[in-house]
Amino acid sequence: MKVTAGEVAKSFGQFADRALVEPITITKYGREHLVLLSADEYARLKRRDRQVYRASEVPESLAKAIEAVEPSDASELLEQSLAGKNT
């Protein structure tokens, strides 16, 4: 749903309730400006955020978790295939 900033200013409660069901795109001067969405939807989107680190800045707990991962059988097959050792 798209509405103008003026419409939201006049009937915020109505649009806030509607945002619990679907995101509301708010336009300003005819252009998309903001999106009003539920706190649950915002939290869902935030969980999907990915963290990016420089190698020298990886937190120790994450580095240990990465070190503890064992390669799968599929990764060994890929390594062999890339090395030209088809089995």
C-alpha positions in Angstrom: 0.0 0.0 0.0 1.3 3.5 -0.9 0.1 6.7 0.8 1.4 10.2 1.0 3.1 11.6 4.1 0.1 14.0 4.5 -2.4 11.1 4.6 -0.3 9.4 7.3 -0.1 12.6 9.3 -3.9 12.9 9.3 -4.6 9.2 10.0 -1.6 7.8 11.6 -3.5 5.3 13.8 -5.3 3.8 10.8 -2.0 3.3 8.9 -0.2 2.0 12.0 -2.8 -0.7 12.4 -2.6 -1.5 8.7 1.2 -1.8 8.9 0.6 -4.8 11.3 -0.7 -6.6 8.2 1.4 -5.2 5.4 4.1 -2.6 4.9 3.0 0.9 4.1 5.1 2.9 1.6 5.0 6.6 2.5 5.6 9.0 -0.4 6.8 12.6 -0.2 6.7 14.9 -3.2 5.6 11.9 -5.3 8.6 9.7 -4.4 8.9 6.8 -2.1 10.3 8.1 1.2 9.7 5.8 4.1 8.2 2.4 4.9 6.0 1.8 7.9 6.1 -1.9 9.0 5.3 -3.9 12.1 8.0 -4.5 14.8 7.8 -8.2 14.1 8.5 -7.8 10.4 11.4 -5.4 11.3 12.8 -8.0 13.7 12.6 -10.7 11.0 14.4 -8.5 8.6 17.1 -7.7 11.1 17.7 -11.4 11.8 18.6 -11.7 8.1 21.4 -9.1 8.4 24.8 -10.5 7.7 27.9 -9.4 9.6 31.0 -8.6 7.6 34.4 -8.5 9.2 38.0 -7.9 8.1 40.0 -11.1 8.8 41.9 -9.3 11.5 38.7 -8.2 13.2 36.8 -11.5 13.4 35.6 -12.0 17.0 37.4 -14.8 18.7 34.3 -16.8 19.4 33.4 -16.8 15.7 36.9 -17.7 14.7 36.8 -20.7 17.0 33.5 -21.8 15.6 34.8 -21.6 12.1 38.0 -23.5 13.0 35.8 -26.3 14.6 33.8 -26.9 11.4 34.7 -30.2 9.6 34.5 -30.3 5.8 31.8 -32.6 4.4 32.3 -35.5 2.1 30.9 -33.4 -0.7 33.7 -30.8 -0.2 36.3 -33.6 -0.6 34.7 -34.6 -3.9 34.8 -31.0 -5.1 38.4 -30.7 -4.1 39.3 -33.8 -6.1 37.3 -32.7 -9.0 39.0 -29.3 -9.1 42.4 -30.9 -8.9 41.5 -33.1 -11.8 41.4 -36.3 -9.8 37.9 -37.6 -10.7 37.1 -40.8 -8.8 
